[in-house]
Amino acid sequence: MGGLVDADFISVAWAMVAAIASLSLAVVAIAFARRADDAEHGEYCAAYNAMAHITGG
């Protein structure tokens, strides 16, 4: 027969959806990891603001 059967087309489409979903999850994981790295900067800002009345800032 040859050609692309409907079942083959649907399985290829689902494989593409699964690949896009997994890449999206990877992007979200990277974003959360970078946000955790920024936590140290937030602590620095909190300490600086706590000393603002001493430094005059």
C-alpha positions in Angstrom: 0.0 0.0 0.0 2.6 2.6 1.1 2.0 6.1 2.2 1.3 7.4 5.7 -1.6 5.6 7.4 -3.7 7.6 9.9 -2.4 5.6 12.9 1.2 6.4 11.8 0.3 10.1 11.4 -1.3 10.2 14.9 1.6 8.5 16.6 4.1 10.9 14.9 2.0 13.8 16.0 1.9 12.5 19.6 5.7 12.0 19.6 6.1 15.6 18.5 3.8 16.8 21.3 5.7 14.7 23.8 9.0 16.2 22.6 7.7 19.8 22.8 6.3 19.1 26.3 9.6 17.7 27.6 11.6 20.6 26.1 9.2 23.0 27.9 9.7 21.2 31.2 13.5 21.6 30.7 13.1 25.3 30.1 11.0 25.6 33.3 13.6 23.7 35.3 16.4 26.0 34.0 14.4 29.0 35.0 13.8 27.7 38.5 17.5 26.9 38.9 18.5 30.4 37.9 15.9 31.9 40.2 17.5 29.9 43.1 20.9 31.4 42.2 19.4 34.9 42.6 18.4 34.1 46.2 21.9 35.2 47.4 21.4 38.5 45.7 18.1 39.0 47.5 19.7 38.3 50.9 22.4 40.9 50.1 19.8 43.5 49.3 17.9 42.8 52.5 21.1 43.2 54.5 21.9 46.5 52.7 18.4 47.8 53.3 18.6 46.8 57.0 21.7 49.0 57.3 20.3 51.9 55.4 19.7 54.0 58.5 23.3 53.6 59.5 24.9 54.3 56.1 22.5 57.2 55.3 21.2 55.5 52.2 
